[in-house]
């Protein structure tokens, strides 16, 4: 494995991370939604061929080259999800489905960071979000170990839905937590509906994939030197049984899914993480999950860390530059 250095944004205290991460998330949201609006407008331009050309055949061929939209919200929207229309033939509904920000979240301290940073902002278009989970511990949702449960209590339940609307939230089927394989298969089907629809898609493409990193080096529920999950090439979701730490049974999205995202962002804090961060950044040949992602998604990976997590770590730190506010105007007419 070659040495691939990601962008590393360092902060004197972890309190500064939440604000910066929130800004980065909103920027990723704005880029995703703006690009999809541009794609829609370009599609409309291709459709509006002037009648003076008289070349109907050529215009049809041109329309045929417009890529179909594959990020279609699943009909299995659960709990906090917004309503989905089954009338796929409606142009208006099709346009709405194009404008979605698809994000994957892990659990742990990341949820608290998002709680502190995102909820106070007024430029989060929650009603345009499709939220998936990087992994899940197979415990009841009311458990403090549940990633979805934690996100629901600390973020989703606190959104001013009257003002901002509701995101679509896609989580595991709680009734399947006693069967990791079936639970993983079911969640993969949800991903397929959300990202592939009727099209053939090799991998889902998230606009942003947010992860933490544990002291033992695991990300999502992918543990170092454990089973064959780090070598999985085909599955989108894998079961994890007898995990080395924490809840024994889990599911996790795979390395190829993570690396296929437009942006991958790690949020890490505390001196307890410094030894593993040192290994990740200075000894990538060790093959820790984060090192694999740094390499596999090279150029699209960012780390938000406090100085304690970089103790004795030799890396080039960058100062985070906040983005200018962006006004997104959605016209569904």
Backbone torsions as a table, in degrees:
resi	resn	phi	psi	omega
1	UNK	NA	128.9	177.7
2	UNK	-78.7	163.4	179.5
3	UNK	-85.3	115.1	178.7
4	UNK	-117.5	115.9	-176.4
5	UNK	-95.5	118.7	177.7
6	UNK	-81.4	176.6	172.6
7	UNK	-73.8	129.8	-179.2
8	UNK	-122.1	110.3	179.4
9	UNK	-97.4	117.6	-174.6
10	UNK	-108.7	147.3	-177.7
11	UNK	-134.0	142.5	-178.6
12	UNK	-61.7	-38.9	178.2
13	UNK	-131.3	153.1	-177.0
14	UNK	-67.8	-19.2	178.8
15	UNK	-61.3	-26.2	178.9
16	UNK	-79.1	-14.6	-177.1
17	UNK	-70.8	-42.0	-174.6
18	UNK	-57.8	-45.1	-179.0
19	UNK	-65.1	-41.7	-179.2
20	UNK	-69.1	-42.6	178.3
21	UNK	-61.9	-42.3	178.3
22	UNK	-60.2	-42.6	178.3
23	UNK	-62.3	-41.4	-179.4
24	UNK	-65.6	-41.3	178.8
25	UNK	-63.2	-45.4	-179.9
26	UNK	-64.9	-38.0	176.6
27	UNK	-61.9	-44.6	177.9
28	UNK	-61.7	-39.9	175.6
29	UNK	-58.6	-49.1	-176.2
30	UNK	-65.1	-40.6	177.9
31	UNK	-62.8	-45.4	-178.5
32	UNK	-62.7	-48.4	-176.9
33	UNK	-69.8	-37.9	179.6
34	UNK	-66.4	-42.9	179.3
35	UNK	-63.0	-37.9	-178.7
36	UNK	-72.8	-31.0	174.4
37	UNK	-66.1	-42.1	179.1
38	UNK	-62.6	-40.7	178.4
39	UNK	-62.0	-41.0	180.0
40	UNK	-65.2	-43.5	-179.8
41	UNK	-63.6	-39.3	178.4
42	UNK	-64.8	-37.9	176.8
43	UNK	-62.1	-40.9	179.0
44	UNK	-65.1	-37.6	177.6
45	UNK	-62.7	-42.6	179.7
46	UNK	-64.9	-31.2	-179.8
47	UNK	-76.7	-31.1	-176.0
48	UNK	-88.0	72.1	179.0
49	UNK	-83.9	125.5	-179.2
50	UNK	-57.1	138.4	-178.1
51	UNK	-65.7	-20.4	-177.4
52	UNK	-68.0	-20.0	-179.8
53	UNK	-69.6	-35.7	178.8
54	UNK	66.5	9.4	-176.4
55	UNK	-104.6	75.7	-176.1
56	UNK	-64.4	-39.3	-177.9
57	UNK	-61.6	-45.9	-179.5
58	UNK	-64.7	-36.7	-178.9
59	UNK	-67.1	-37.5	178.4
60	UNK	-65.8	-41.0	178.6
61	UNK	-62.4	-39.9	-179.8
62	UNK	-63.4	-43.3	178.0
63	UNK	-61.0	-36.8	-179.2
64	UNK	-62.7	-19.0	-179.6
65	UNK	-89.4	-4.4	177.7
66	UNK	-72.0	122.4	-177.2
67	UNK	-64.1	139.4	177.0
68	UNK	-74.1	150.0	-179.7
69	UNK	-81.1	125.3	-175.5
70	UNK	-103.8	-13.8	-179.4
71	UNK	-87.7	77.3	-178.3
72	UNK	-104.2	125.5	-177.5
73	UNK	-59.9	136.2	-179.3
74	UNK	-67.1	147.8	175.6
75	UNK	-72.3	-8.7	179.0
76	UNK	-90.6	35.7	177.0
77	UNK	-60.5	132.5	-169.3
78	UNK	-123.1	141.0	175.2
79	UNK	52.2	-97.7	-174.1
80	UNK	-76.0	2.2	-177.1
81	UNK	-71.6	154.4	175.3
82	UNK	-81.2	169.0	-178.5
83	UNK	-76.6	146.0	178.3
84	UNK	-117.6	139.0	179.4
85	UNK	-89.3	143.4	176.7
86	UNK	-90.7	-2.2	-177.7
87	UNK	-86.8	78.9	-175.4
88	UNK	-70.0	-14.7	-179.5
89	UNK	-79.7	-11.3	-179.5
90	UNK	-75.6	124.8	179.3
91	UNK	-63.6	-37.0	-178.3
92	UNK	-63.9	-45.0	179.4
93	UNK	-66.7	-36.7	178.9
94	UNK	-61.9	-41.3	178.9
95	UNK	-64.4	-39.7	179.5
96	UNK	-62.1	-40.0	-177.4
97	UNK	-67.5	-26.5	178.8
98	UNK	-66.7	-33.0	-172.5
99	UNK	-93.6	72.2	179.2
100	UNK	-128.2	142.4	174.2
101	UNK	-102.2	113.4	-174.0
102	UNK	-100.8	118.1	-173.7
103	UNK	-131.4	142.3	175.3
104	UNK	-114.0	134.0	-178.1
105	UNK	-118.2	141.6	167.1
106	UNK	-97.6	-170.7	-176.6
107	UNK	-111.4	-147.4	178.0
108	UNK	69.0	-146.0	-176.3
109	UNK	-66.0	-18.9	178.2
110	UNK	-57.5	-40.3	-179.0
111	UNK	-62.4	-40.5	178.4
112	UNK	-66.3	-37.1	176.7
113	UNK	-60.8	-45.8	179.5
114	UNK	-66.8	-36.8	176.5
115	UNK	-58.3	-46.9	-176.6
116	UNK	-72.6	-33.4	-173.7
117	UNK	-92.9	-40.4	-171.2
118	UNK	-85.3	-38.3	-170.3
119	UNK	-65.2	-24.2	-179.0
120	UNK	-89.1	-4.4	-180.0
121	UNK	-88.1	149.8	-179.4
122	UNK	-107.2	6.9	-178.8
123	UNK	-113.8	22.0	174.9
124	UNK	-92.4	116.6	-179.1
125	UNK	-88.7	71.9	-174.6
126	UNK	-54.3	-34.7	-177.1
127	UNK	-71.0	-6.0	177.5
128	UNK	-105.7	6.3	-175.8
129	UNK	-94.0	139.6	165.2
130	UNK	-114.5	112.3	-174.7
131	UNK	-104.2	123.2	174.6
132	UNK	-118.0	172.6	-178.2
133	UNK	-119.5	132.7	-178.9
134	UNK	-63.1	-32.2	178.6
135	UNK	-161.2	171.1	177.0
136	UNK	-150.8	139.1	171.0
137	UNK	-83.4	136.2	-174.7
138	UNK	-85.9	75.2	178.9
139	UNK	-132.8	161.8	176.7
140	UNK	-57.7	150.6	-176.7
141	UNK	-63.3	-24.0	180.0
142	UNK	-82.7	0.0	177.0
143	UNK	-77.9	146.3	175.6
144	UNK	-67.9	-12.8	179.7
145	UNK	-86.5	-11.0	-177.7
146	UNK	-78.4	123.2	177.4
147	UNK	-62.6	-45.9	178.2
148	UNK	-63.7	-44.6	-179.5
149	UNK	-59.4	-41.8	178.9
150	UNK	-65.3	-44.3	179.1
151	UNK	-64.4	-37.3	-179.7
152	UNK	-64.5	-46.6	-176.4
153	UNK	-72.0	-36.9	-173.1
154	UNK	-95.4	-16.5	-178.2
155	UNK	-129.9	-62.3	-169.1
156	UNK	-61.7	-42.8	-178.7
157	UNK	-71.6	-13.1	-175.4
158	UNK	-102.0	-1.9	178.0
159	UNK	-71.4	135.4	174.5
160	UNK	-77.3	86.4	-173.2
161	UNK	-68.9	-25.4	177.1
162	UNK	-66.6	-32.2	-178.7
163	UNK	-90.3	-40.5	-171.6
164	UNK	-111.6	-9.7	-176.5
165	UNK	79.7	-178.8	-176.4
166	UNK	-110.3	141.3	170.8
167	UNK	-77.8	159.9	167.7
168	UNK	-84.2	128.6	-176.2
169	UNK	-121.6	125.7	-176.5
170	UNK	-117.5	111.0	-179.4
171	UNK	-124.6	176.2	-179.5
172	UNK	-67.7	165.2	173.1
173	UNK	-83.3	112.4	-175.6
174	UNK	-60.1	-26.0	-178.6
175	UNK	-72.7	-8.3	-176.5
176	UNK	-106.5	12.8	-173.5
177	UNK	-68.5	-13.2	177.8
178	UNK	-88.2	-2.1	-178.0
179	UNK	-134.1	90.0	-175.9
180	UNK	-56.0	-41.3	-178.3
181	UNK	-65.3	-46.9	179.9
182	UNK	-65.4	-37.6	179.1
183	UNK	-64.4	-43.1	177.9
184	UNK	-63.6	-44.0	179.4
185	UNK	-62.1	-40.5	-179.2
186	UNK	-66.2	-41.2	-179.6
187	UNK	-69.7	-33.4	175.7
188	UNK	-63.8	-37.4	176.9
189	UNK	-62.9	-37.5	177.7
190	UNK	-64.2	-41.6	177.5
191	UNK	-63.4	-42.1	-179.9
192	UNK	-60.8	-43.0	178.4
193	UNK	-63.7	-37.1	-177.1
194	UNK	-76.9	-30.4	-173.5
195	UNK	-112.1	-23.8	-175.0
196	UNK	-110.7	-38.6	-175.7
197	UNK	60.5	-125.3	179.2
198	UNK	-93.1	-0.3	-178.8
199	UNK	-92.9	162.2	176.8
200	UNK	-93.8	116.6	-178.5
201	UNK	-126.0	127.0	-178.1
202	UNK	-69.1	-41.4	-178.6
203	UNK	-144.7	147.4	173.0
204	UNK	-71.3	153.7	178.0
205	UNK	-124.6	104.4	176.8
206	UNK	-79.4	146.7	173.4
207	UNK	-70.8	-33.8	179.1
208	UNK	-150.9	133.9	178.0
209	UNK	-120.2	116.0	-176.7
210	UNK	-105.1	130.6	-176.0
211	UNK	-137.6	155.6	165.8
212	UNK	-105.6	-171.7	174.7
213	UNK	-148.5	122.6	-176.6
214	UNK	-80.9	161.7	178.4
215	UNK	-57.9	-27.6	178.7
216	UNK	-85.8	0.4	175.9
217	UNK	94.1	-1.9	-178.8
218	UNK	-78.8	144.9	174.3
219	UNK	-124.5	147.9	-169.2
220	UNK	49.5	-126.1	172.4
221	UNK	-120.6	39.1	177.2
222	UNK	-105.6	109.7	-173.6
223	UNK	-98.3	146.0	177.3
224	UNK	-64.4	140.0	174.2
225	UNK	51.0	41.6	-177.6
226	UNK	-133.8	120.4	-178.8
227	UNK	54.1	-155.8	-178.0
228	UNK	-114.6	18.5	-172.7
229	UNK	-64.8	-31.3	-179.6
230	UNK	-71.4	-16.3	179.7
231	UNK	-101.3	2.7	179.7
232	UNK	-64.2	129.3	-177.2
233	UNK	-113.0	-23.2	-171.0
234	UNK	-107.5	-45.6	-175.4
235	UNK	-69.3	148.0	174.7
236	UNK	-86.5	-33.1	-177.3
237	UNK	-133.3	137.1	179.9
238	UNK	-125.9	147.9	172.3
239	UNK	-79.0	147.3	175.8
240	UNK	-126.1	116.5	-179.2
241	UNK	-116.7	145.8	-179.9
242	UNK	57.1	47.6	-179.7
243	UNK	-58.0	145.7	-177.1
244	UNK	-63.7	-23.4	-179.6
245	UNK	-147.6	158.3	178.7
246	UNK	68.8	-163.2	178.5
247	UNK	-52.8	137.1	-171.3
248	UNK	-67.8	-44.0	-175.3
249	UNK	-105.8	136.2	-175.7
250	UNK	-150.4	174.5	163.8
251	UNK	-129.8	159.6	179.9
252	UNK	-151.4	143.3	167.7
253	UNK	-69.8	153.7	-169.8
254	UNK	-94.9	167.0	179.3
255	UNK	-55.7	-46.1	179.0
256	UNK	-59.5	-36.1	178.5
257	UNK	-66.4	-44.9	179.9
258	UNK	-61.0	-48.0	-175.2
259	UNK	-70.6	-16.5	-179.0
260	UNK	-85.0	-3.9	-176.8
261	UNK	-72.4	154.2	176.1
262	UNK	-62.3	-40.4	179.1
263	UNK	-139.8	138.3	174.6
264	UNK	-122.8	127.4	-175.3
265	UNK	-130.1	128.7	175.5
266	UNK	-103.4	139.6	176.6
267	UNK	-124.4	115.5	-171.3
268	UNK	-137.8	140.4	179.7
269	UNK	-144.7	155.9	171.1
270	UNK	97.7	144.1	-179.7
271	UNK	-63.3	-25.2	179.5
272	UNK	-63.4	-22.9	-179.7
273	UNK	-87.7	-12.4	-173.3
274	UNK	-56.8	-44.3	-179.2
275	UNK	-60.1	-42.1	-178.1
276	UNK	-73.8	-34.1	176.7
277	UNK	-64.2	-38.1	178.2
278	UNK	-61.3	-43.3	178.3
279	UNK	-64.9	-43.7	-178.7
280	UNK	-60.4	-45.7	-173.8
281	UNK	-82.7	-34.3	-173.6
282	UNK	-102.8	-19.7	-178.8
283	UNK	-130.2	61.5	-178.2
284	UNK	-61.2	-23.3	179.9
285	UNK	-65.2	-14.0	176.3
286	UNK	-67.9	-19.2	173.9
287	UNK	73.1	30.0	174.0
288	UNK	-65.3	151.2	-176.6
289	UNK	-50.6	-43.1	-179.6
290	UNK	-64.8	-36.4	177.4
291	UNK	-64.6	-37.8	177.3
292	UNK	-63.3	-40.8	178.9
293	UNK	-69.7	-41.5	176.4
294	UNK	-53.6	-38.8	-179.2
295	UNK	-79.6	-47.0	-174.2
296	UNK	-69.7	-27.4	179.2
297	UNK	-115.3	33.2	-175.8
298	UNK	-51.8	133.3	-178.9
299	UNK	90.8	-10.5	-178.4
300	UNK	-123.8	11.5	-175.6
301	UNK	-108.5	133.9	175.1
302	UNK	-130.2	146.5	176.0
303	UNK	-120.2	133.0	173.6
304	UNK	-113.3	112.1	-173.6
305	UNK	-137.7	156.5	171.9
306	UNK	-92.8	165.8	-175.9
307	UNK	-62.5	-30.7	179.2
308	UNK	-60.7	-37.8	-179.2
309	UNK	-73.0	-12.2	179.7
310	UNK	-107.1	16.8	178.7
311	UNK	-58.2	121.5	179.6
312	UNK	63.8	19.0	176.8
313	UNK	-100.6	126.2	-177.4
314	UNK	-96.1	96.7	178.4
315	UNK	-141.6	164.0	175.2
316	UNK	-90.4	116.2	-179.6
317	UNK	-87.6	148.6	176.3
318	UNK	-120.4	148.1	174.1
319	UNK	-89.1	129.2	-177.6
320	UNK	-74.1	131.2	177.4
321	UNK	-105.8	120.2	-178.2
322	UNK	-70.4	146.1	-177.6
323	UNK	-87.2	151.1	175.1
324	UNK	-68.8	145.3	177.7
325	UNK	-59.3	145.0	179.4
326	UNK	-123.8	129.0	176.4
327	UNK	-94.6	118.4	177.6
328	UNK	-104.4	122.3	179.9
329	UNK	-108.5	119.5	-179.3
330	UNK	-101.9	123.2	179.3
331	UNK	-119.5	106.8	-176.8
332	UNK	-90.0	6.2	-179.3
333	UNK	-74.2	NA	NA
